[in-house]
Structure formats: structure tokens, C-alpha cells
Amino acid sequence: MIFRDIGVFKVLQLIPTLDRSGAEKQAAILARGLPRDRFRVEVAALTRLGPLAEELEAAGVPVTLIGKRLKIDPFCLERLVRFIRDKKFDVVHTWIFAANCYGRVAARRAGVRVVVTSEMAVDLWKGKGHFAIDRRLARITDRIVGNSQAVVDFYRDQGIPFDKLAMIRSGIEPFDPPAIDRAKVRGEFGVSSDQPLVVYAGRLAPQKGLDDLLFALDLLQHVRPDVRTLIVGAGPLRTELEELARMHKLEDKVRFLGHREDVPRLFSAADVVVLPSLYEGLPNVVLEAMMCGKPVVATSAPGTTEVVVDGETGLLVPPRKPAEITRALRAIILDPERAAAIGRAGRERALADFTANAMIDRFAQLYQEIYEQKAENIS
């Protein structure tokens, strides 16, 4: 590997898709935000594109579809190796398990100088085989970055060498809560101004604990039958969750909206945002809710506890305890002044501690540090 003086680093961000989910949002923020005088950034989607592709291209970030078609796709790997080699990237940064696997192998074959991987959750879904792959690929990775201390600790416990690990928290681009006609937005979903409104936004997947939320809402309807809930997002459990809502007789109280592009608008119309996850990394949805000045009721899942300060910027309850979710939601609904104070504190914390600029600066510094360290070792 030959090192040269670099004026501008050529960086590839590789991720399976460009859907509007947590890791994808972070990759897009980083790709758009890295300083153009120091970095020339491209994004590649391993499997398919998504709504973030258009935003990236509008920001002047080239987007390429590699086209992985099979679960194990050697042809995709060869295309990726050629793409990386032809573009002469100095840094390859991978996100999410499939891209982490294909991207690191391809970067090694293409002779890339700096290889960085982001791990975005305490991945309890992984089995022994997944962790064996993670440990093997760590040997050809310069740094494995967790987006919270919980993620770093988790991967250390799975056998990733400590000197390979780093922590860079997810960041959010500051925004003001959308100026909305609250009654009008609620009216779109049949919710009146005096009915408490709960909003969940995220994937409809086992990780998110939505069966517990529906159980909690079933309990809540016996003491607050006026509460209404919007569940925003898509995922494999939608049909099952809709059936569960019917079993709990929540058809007129819970609406499944599917994927939406106006989540901040819905948050602004809500009284409380809820996240009943079993595990997280550092949840974007909580940062977005806090930026909108909304109180959050969330489970004390690893990662979430590094964002939500219990009793100050939200209320935390143990995972898999629906009755505790019910109590926390009821407490917020019954005390609007406390809810408003929690929302204000949450926004202040998001602006102070979780900015996109801080995240971007740390990654820029990390790329350069690794490159310079390796160049010194060669010389």
C-alpha cells in the first residue's frame, strides 16, 4: 500500500439501502456534511436505492447502486471491488451488516487505505455466526464505530478488540418545530383538539416492542378512553400488529399510517412521543422528538438511556413492562405543564449534545488520524 500526501480525501459511504431509517439518515447527514474542501464524498447502496438518494444527489453527492440480488452474491462483490478500485477511494465507510461484510472485503481487495465500519445498535438479533463474521472482519478494519457507549460495550463483549473500537454519537441537524395548525393536522386523522395524542415513529419490527405498546394502550383505554395513537412506519409486523390492535379493541383509537415523510409535523401535533424498544443504538426518533420540543416516553433500552434523562427530558420505563408504559403515558397526559417543561429540556439537550456538526467533525478527524497513523507506520 503506497501512501501519498492528500489534499482531498475520496470517501465512499456504503450502505444496503437509502431508505429513511436511522443508519441511513446518519450516513446521509455525514455524506452531505463532510467539508468539501477536504473530502470528496460518494454514496453507494448495496441492494437498492430509496428516498434519501434524491436528497443526496440534490446536495451534489453522487449516488451509485451496486445491485446485490442474492443473499450471497459473489457477482455483487466483484462489481463493488471494481467500483472502489476504479474510483480510487481513500476511505471506505460501511454501515449495517450486509454492507459491513461486502464493503470491508471489497475495500481490502481494492487496496483502500482507511476502512471504517459503523455499528448502530446493540444487535441482539445476531447469532454466533454473525459475531464470528464480525470478529474476523475486524482484522481488516481500521476502526469500528459505535454510535453510543452501549454499542461499543456490546461489541467489546462480543470479542471485538478494544483498540479497534471508537464511539461517535449520532447527530441531528438542528431544526425548529414545524409551524402547524395543530387542530387541522389532528383533524386529518380524526383526532380532536381535546383528545391526548400519542405518536410512535419507526420500523414495525420485533426490536421496537410494539406489541408491548398495544398492550399498554389497551390498559390505558380503561382509564383514558379519549387517548388516540398514530403509529407511523412500515415493516414486517404491520399485519400482525393491526390484528393485535383489533384483539385489544383499539380499532377506533389506534391508526397505522405506514411510511410518512412528515414525521416532525406529526410530532408537533402530538402530546407525547413513545418508543417501546427492546434495544437501540442511539435512536434518531428520540432526537427528532426532542428537537420538536416533545416529551418522550421510552424504554430504558441500551442506547436510549444515553439520550433520555429520566424525569428531565423524558420518562424511562423498563423494557417489556407494558403497565409501566401505561403509567408513564398517563403521567404525561395528566400534567401538561410538566410535559411542556420536559419537552423544552429535551430540545435544549438535543441542541447541546447531539448536533450533526459534532458527529461530522469527529468522523473527519477519525479518517485523517487513521490515514496519518498508517502513513507514519509505513515510513
C-alpha positions in Angstrom: 0.0 0.0 0.0 1.5 3.3 -1.1 0.7 6.5 0.8 0.8 9.9 -0.7 0.1 13.4 0.6 -3.6 14.1 0.3 -5.2 17.4 -0.3 -8.7 16.0 -0.6 -9.8 12.6 0.7 -12.0 10.5 -1.6 -14.6 8.9 0.7 -17.2 6.2 -0.1 -20.2 5.7 2.3 -21.6 2.2 1.6 -25.0 1.1 3.0 -27.6 -1.5 1.9 -30.4 0.9 1.0 -31.2 4.6 1.1 -34.5 4.2 3.0 -35.3 6.9 5.6 -34.2 4.9 8.6 -31.8 5.6 11.4 -28.4 4.4 10.0 -29.4 5.7 6.5 -30.1 9.1 7.9 -26.8 9.3 9.7 -24.9 8.2 6.6 -26.7 10.8 4.5 -26.0 13.6 7.1 -22.3 12.6 7.1 -22.1 12.5 3.3 -23.7 15.9 2.9 -21.8 17.5 5.8 -18.2 16.5 5.3 -16.3 19.6 4.3 -16.0 19.8 0.5 -12.5 21.4 0.8 -11.2 18.3 2.5 -13.4 15.5 1.3 -14.9 14.3 -2.0 -17.8 12.0 -0.9 -19.9 9.4 -2.8 -22.6 7.1 -1.6 -23.3 3.6 -2.8 -26.3 1.5 -2.0 -25.6 -2.2 -2.0 -29.1 -3.6 -2.6 -31.5 -0.7 -3.7 -31.9 3.0 -3.6 -34.6 4.9 -1.6 -35.9 8.4 -0.8 -32.6 9.6 0.5 -30.9 9.1 -2.9 -32.7 12.1 -4.3 -31.7 14.3 -1.4 -28.1 13.3 -1.7 -27.9 14.0 -5.4 -29.6 17.4 -4.9 -26.8 18.1 -2.4 -24.2 17.3 -5.0 -23.3 13.8 -3.6 -23.1 11.2 -6.4 -25.1 8.0 -5.7 -24.5 4.6 -7.2 -26.5 1.4 -7.0 -24.2 -1.7 -6.8 -27.1 -4.1 -7.2 -26.9 -7.0 -4.7 -29.5 -9.6 -5.9 -28.7 -12.7 -3.9 -28.2 -13.3 -0.2 -24.7 -14.4 -1.0 -23.8 -12.6 -4.2 -20.2 -13.0 -5.5 -21.0 -11.1 -8.6 -22.0 -8.1 -6.5 -18.8 -8.4 -4.6 -16.8 -8.2 -7.8 -18.7 -5.2 -9.0 -18.1 -3.5 -5.7 -14.4 -4.2 -5.9 -14.2 -2.8 -9.4 -16.2 0.3 -8.4 -13.9 1.0 -5.4 -10.7 0.4 -7.4 -11.8 2.5 -10.4 -12.8 5.4 -8.2 -9.6 5.2 -6.1 -11.3 5.9 -2.8 -9.0 6.7 0.1 -11.7 5.9 2.7 -14.5 3.3 2.7 -17.0 3.7 5.5 -19.6 0.9 5.8 -23.0 0.8 7.5 -25.3 -2.1 8.6 -24.4 -5.8 8.5 -24.6 -6.7 4.8 -22.7 -3.6 3.7 -20.2 -4.1 6.5 -19.5 -7.6 5.2 -19.3 -6.9 1.4 -17.7 -3.4 1.9 -14.8 -4.5 4.1 -13.9 -7.4 1.9 -14.1 -5.3 -1.3 -12.1 -2.5 0.3 -9.4 -4.9 1.3 -9.2 -6.4 -2.2 -9.2 -2.9 -3.8 -6.3 -1.8 -1.6 -8.2 1.0 0.2 -6.1 2.9 2.8 -8.7 3.5 5.5 -11.6 1.2 6.3 -14.2 2.3 8.9 -17.4 0.5 10.0 -20.4 1.9 11.9 -22.4 -0.3 14.3 -25.7 1.4 15.1 -27.4 -0.8 17.7 -27.0 -3.3 20.4 -27.7 -6.0 17.9 -29.4 -8.7 20.0 -30.8 -10.3 16.7 -27.3 -11.5 15.8 -26.3 -15.1 16.4 -23.0 -16.8 16.9 -22.3 -16.9 13.1 -22.8 -13.2 12.7 -20.5 -12.4 15.6 -17.9 -14.8 14.2 -18.0 -12.8 10.9 -17.8 -9.5 12.8 -14.7 -10.7 14.7 -13.0 -12.0 11.5 -13.7 -8.8 9.6 -12.4 -6.7 12.4 -8.9 -7.8 11.4 -9.2 -5.9 8.2 -11.0 -2.8 9.7 -9.2 0.2 11.0 -12.0 1.3 13.3 -15.4 0.0 14.3 -17.5 3.0 15.5 -20.5 2.6 17.8 -23.0 5.4 17.9 -23.3 5.1 21.7 -21.3 3.7 24.6 -23.8 0.9 24.9 -23.0 -0.2 21.4 -19.2 0.0 22.0 -19.5 -2.0 25.2 -21.7 -4.6 23.4 -19.3 -5.2 20.6 -16.3 -5.3 23.0 -18.2 -8.0 24.9 -18.6 -10.0 21.6 -14.8 -10.1 21.2 -14.0 -7.1 19.1 -10.6 -5.8 20.2 -10.8 -2.7 22.3 -8.2 -0.8 20.2 -10.4 -1.3 17.1 -13.4 0.4 18.8 -14.4 4.1 18.9 -17.6 5.9 20.0 -19.1 8.8 17.9 -22.6 9.6 18.9 -25.3 10.1 16.2 -26.2 13.6 15.5 -29.2 15.6 14.3 -29.3 18.7 12.1 -31.0 21.4 14.2 -34.5 22.5 13.1 -37.3 24.5 14.5 -40.6 22.6 15.2 -42.8 22.9 12.1 -45.3 25.8 12.4 -48.6 23.9 12.1 -52.3 24.4 12.6 -52.5 21.8 15.4 -56.2 21.3 15.1 -56.0 20.9 11.3 -53.2 18.3 11.5 -55.1 16.3 14.2 -58.3 16.6 12.2 -56.7 14.7 9.3 -56.7 11.6 11.5 -60.0 12.2 13.3 -58.4 13.4 16.5 -60.0 16.4 18.2 -58.1 19.2 20.0 -59.0 17.9 23.4 -58.0 14.2 22.8 -54.5 13.3 24.0 -52.4 12.2 21.1 -49.5 9.7 21.3 -47.2 9.2 18.3 -44.8 6.3 17.5 -42.5 6.5 14.5 -40.2 3.8 13.4 -40.0 0.3 11.8 -42.7 -2.2 12.6 -40.2 -4.8 13.6 -39.7 -7.1 16.7 -36.9 -4.9 18.1 -39.3 -2.0 18.6 -41.6 -3.7 21.2 -44.8 -2.6 19.6 -46.8 -5.5 21.0 -46.0 -4.0 24.4 -47.2 -0.6 23.3 -50.5 -2.0 22.1 -50.9 -3.9 25.4 -50.1 -0.6 27.2 -52.7 1.3 25.1 -55.3 -1.4 25.9 -54.7 -0.8 29.6 -54.8 3.0 29.1 -58.1 3.0 27.3 -59.8 1.8 30.5 -58.8 4.9 32.4 -58.4 7.4 29.4 -60.7 6.2 26.6 -60.1 9.6 24.9 -56.4 8.9 24.1 -55.6 8.4 20.4 -52.4 7.0 18.9 -50.7 7.2 15.5 -48.3 4.5 14.5 -46.0 5.7 11.7 -43.8 3.4 9.8 -43.6 0.2 7.7 -42.2 -3.2 8.4 -42.8 -6.9 8.5 -45.1 -6.9 11.6 -47.8 -4.5 10.3 -50.4 -7.1 9.6 -49.8 -8.9 12.9 -49.9 -5.6 14.8 -53.1 -4.5 13.2 -54.7 -7.8 14.2 -53.4 -7.3 17.7 -54.9 -3.9 17.8 -58.3 -5.4 16.8 -58.0 -8.0 19.5 -57.5 -5.2 22.1 -60.5 -3.4 20.6 -58.3 -0.4 19.7 -59.5 0.0 16.1 -61.0 3.4 16.7 -58.1 4.5 18.9 -55.0 3.5 17.0 -54.2 4.3 13.4 -51.4 2.7 11.4 -50.2 5.3 8.9 -47.4 3.5 7.1 -44.4 5.4 5.9 -44.7 9.2 6.1 -42.4 12.0 5.0 -43.8 14.5 7.6 -42.9 12.9 10.9 -41.8 16.3 12.5 -45.2 17.7 11.6 -46.9 14.8 13.3 -44.7 15.1 16.3 -45.6 18.8 16.6 -49.3 17.9 16.7 -48.7 15.2 19.4 -48.7 15.4 23.2 -46.1 12.7 23.7 -43.8 10.5 21.6 -43.3 6.9 22.6 -40.5 4.4 21.9 -41.0 1.0 23.5 -37.9 -0.7 22.0 -36.2 -3.8 23.4 -32.8 -2.5 22.2 -31.4 0.5 20.3 -28.1 2.2 19.5 -28.9 5.8 19.8 -32.4 6.4 18.5 -32.8 9.1 15.9 -36.6 9.3 16.5 -35.9 10.4 20.1 -33.6 13.1 18.9 -36.2 14.3 16.4 -38.9 14.3 19.1 -36.7 16.3 21.4 -35.9 18.7 18.6 -39.6 19.2 18.2 -39.9 20.0 22.0 -41.9 16.9 22.8 -41.8 14.8 25.9 -40.7 11.2 25.3 -41.8 8.0 27.0 -39.3 5.4 26.2 -38.0 2.1 27.5 -34.6 2.1 29.2 -33.1 0.2 26.3 -29.3 0.3 25.8 -28.5 3.4 23.9 -31.8 5.2 24.7 -30.6 5.8 28.2 -27.8 7.9 26.8 -30.3 10.3 25.2 -33.2 10.5 27.6 -32.5 11.7 31.1 -35.3 10.2 33.2 -37.6 12.8 34.7 -35.9 15.6 32.9 -36.0 15.1 29.1 -38.4 12.2 29.2 -39.7 9.3 31.2 -37.9 5.9 31.1 -39.6 2.6 31.9 -38.1 -1.0 31.8 -38.5 -2.9 28.5 -41.2 -5.5 28.4 -43.3 -3.7 31.1 -46.5 -2.5 29.3 -48.1 -1.4 32.6 -45.1 0.9 33.2 -45.6 2.4 29.7 -49.2 3.0 30.6 -48.3 4.8 33.8 -45.8 7.0 32.1 -48.1 8.0 29.3 -50.8 8.7 31.8 -48.5 10.8 33.9 -47.5 13.0 30.9 -51.1 13.4 29.7 -52.3 14.4 33.2 -49.7 17.1 33.7 -49.4 19.4 30.6 -47.1 21.8 32.4 -44.7 19.1 33.3 -44.9 17.7 29.8 -44.1 21.1 28.3 -41.1 21.5 30.7 -39.8 18.1 29.7 -40.2 19.0 26.1 -38.2 22.2 26.5 -35.4 20.4 28.4 -35.3 17.7 25.7 -34.8 20.3 22.9 -32.0 22.0 24.9 -30.2 18.7 25.3 -30.5 17.8 21.7 -29.1 21.1 20.6 -26.3 21.0 23.1 -25.2 17.4 22.9 -26.3 15.7 19.7 -25.6 18.0 16.8 -24.8 16.8 13.3 -21.8 19.1 13.2 -20.1 17.4 16.2 -20.7 14.0 14.6 -19.3 15.1 11.2 -16.2 16.7 12.8 -15.4 13.5 14.7 -15.6 11.3 11.6 -13.5 13.8 9.6 -10.9 13.8 12.4 -11.0 10.0 12.6 -10.4 9.4 8.9 -7.4 11.7 8.9 -6.0 10.3 12.1 -6.1 6.8 10.8 -4.6 7.7 7.5 -1.7 9.7 9.0 -1.0 7.0 11.6 -0.8 4.3 8.9 1.4 6.5 6.7 3.8 7.0 9.6 4.0 3.3 10.3 4.8 2.7 6.6 7.5 5.4 6.6 
